[in-house]
Amino acid sequence: MWRKLAHALSPLCVEPDAQGRLHVRSGVLARTNGISLLAQHGFGDEIDARARKVHAWLSSHLAHPQSCSGVLTP
């Protein structure tokens, strides 16, 4: 089954170029930048708070994967 989805699960990352324009490329970043990109491009406090909640959950989940309820509930 996962082979059928492999094309959709390829890692992508967003990075600014020297002029500050954002580009999407294949791969992963050594240091994540998603939350800072949201703030830099004016997505607002509600989106920022939700992104931080997901980040906190993911960090905890990686340390304790058995607990994953409630991450996307308001």
C-alpha positions as YAML, in Angstrom:
chain: A
units: angstrom
residues:
- id: 1
  name: MET
  ca: [0.00, 0.00, 0.00]
- id: 2
  name: TRP
  ca: [2.70, 2.55, 0.94]
- id: 3
  name: ARG
  ca: [4.29, 2.17, -2.50]
- id: 4
  name: LYS
  ca: [1.10, 3.50, -4.07]
- id: 5
  name: LEU
  ca: [1.38, 6.58, -1.85]
- id: 6
  name: ALA
  ca: [5.14, 7.10, -2.13]
- id: 7
  name: HIS
  ca: [4.81, 9.92, -4.69]
- id: 8
  name: ALA
  ca: [2.53, 11.81, -2.30]
- id: 9
  name: LEU
  ca: [4.78, 11.26, 0.71]
- id: 10
  name: SER
  ca: [8.00, 12.62, -0.76]
- id: 11
  name: PRO
  ca: [9.55, 15.17, 1.61]
- id: 12
  name: LEU
  ca: [9.46, 18.78, 0.47]
- id: 13
  name: CYS
  ca: [10.93, 21.87, 2.08]
- id: 14
  name: VAL
  ca: [10.45, 25.60, 1.63]
- id: 15
  name: GLU
  ca: [13.48, 27.87, 1.71]
- id: 16
  name: PRO
  ca: [14.11, 31.53, 0.88]
- id: 17
  name: ASP
  ca: [16.68, 32.36, -1.79]
- id: 18
  name: ALA
  ca: [19.23, 35.19, -1.50]
- id: 19
  name: GLN
  ca: [16.52, 37.73, -2.44]
- id: 20
  name: GLY
  ca: [14.08, 36.35, 0.13]
- id: 21
  name: ARG
  ca: [11.77, 34.64, -2.39]
- id: 22
  name: LEU
  ca: [10.43, 31.30, -1.22]
- id: 23
  name: HIS
  ca: [11.10, 28.12, -3.19]
- id: 24
  name: VAL
  ca: [9.91, 24.55, -2.71]
- id: 25
  name: ARG
  ca: [12.42, 21.78, -3.27]
- id: 26
  name: SER
  ca: [12.69, 18.07, -2.58]
- id: 27
  name: GLY
  ca: [14.34, 17.13, 0.69]
- id: 28
  name: VAL
  ca: [14.28, 17.96, 4.37]
- id: 29
  name: LEU
  ca: [15.79, 20.77, 6.40]
- id: 30
  name: ALA
  ca: [18.31, 20.19, 9.15]
- id: 31
  name: ARG
  ca: [16.58, 22.99, 11.08]
- id: 32
  name: THR
  ca: [12.84, 23.44, 10.58]
- id: 33
  name: ASN
  ca: [11.49, 26.83, 9.50]
- id: 34
  name: GLY
  ca: [7.75, 26.38, 9.09]
- id: 35
  name: ILE
  ca: [6.55, 28.36, 12.09]
- id: 36
  name: SER
  ca: [8.90, 31.26, 11.40]
- id: 37
  name: LEU
  ca: [7.80, 31.33, 7.74]
- id: 38
  name: LEU
  ca: [4.16, 31.55, 8.85]
- id: 39
  name: ALA
  ca: [4.96, 34.57, 11.04]
- id: 40
  name: GLN
  ca: [7.13, 36.25, 8.40]
- id: 41
  name: HIS
  ca: [4.40, 36.02, 5.80]
- id: 42
  name: GLY
  ca: [1.51, 37.27, 7.93]
- id: 43
  name: PHE
  ca: [-0.57, 34.17, 8.55]
- id: 44
  name: GLY
  ca: [-1.81, 35.55, 11.86]
- id: 45
  name: ASP
  ca: [-1.85, 34.62, 15.52]
- id: 46
  name: GLU
  ca: [-4.45, 31.84, 15.26]
- id: 47
  name: ILE
  ca: [-2.46, 29.92, 12.64]
- id: 48
  name: ASP
  ca: [0.78, 30.54, 14.55]
- id: 49
  name: ALA
  ca: [-0.74, 29.24, 17.80]
- id: 50
  name: ARG
  ca: [-2.07, 26.12, 16.08]
- id: 51
  name: ALA
  ca: [1.29, 25.45, 14.41]
- id: 52
  name: ARG
  ca: [3.04, 25.79, 17.76]
- id: 53
  name: LYS
  ca: [0.53, 23.38, 19.32]
- id: 54
  name: VAL
  ca: [1.19, 20.79, 16.61]
- id: 55
  name: HIS
  ca: [4.95, 21.31, 17.00]
- id: 56
  name: ALA
  ca: [4.75, 20.82, 20.77]
- id: 57
  name: TRP
  ca: [2.65, 17.68, 20.31]
- id: 58
  name: LEU
  ca: [4.99, 16.27, 17.69]
- id: 59
  name: SER
  ca: [8.01, 16.90, 19.90]
- id: 60
  name: SER
  ca: [6.28, 15.10, 22.75]
- id: 61
  name: HIS
  ca: [5.01, 12.32, 20.48]
- id: 62
  name: LEU
  ca: [8.52, 11.58, 19.27]
- id: 63
  name: ALA
  ca: [9.55, 11.14, 22.89]
- id: 64
  name: HIS
  ca: [6.34, 9.30, 23.94]
- id: 65
  name: PRO
  ca: [4.56, 7.94, 20.81]
- id: 66
  name: GLN
  ca: [1.80, 6.14, 22.71]
- id: 67
  name: SER
  ca: [0.02, 9.44, 23.54]
- id: 68
  name: CYS
  ca: [-1.39, 11.21, 20.48]
- id: 69
  name: SER
  ca: [-4.92, 12.34, 21.31]
- id: 70
  name: GLY
  ca: [-6.05, 15.93, 21.10]
- id: 71
  name: VAL
  ca: [-3.36, 17.45, 18.93]
- id: 72
  name: LEU
  ca: [-5.66, 19.08, 16.40]
- id: 73
  name: THR
  ca: [-8.62, 19.84, 18.64]
- id: 74
  name: PRO
  ca: [-9.18, 23.53, 19.47]
...
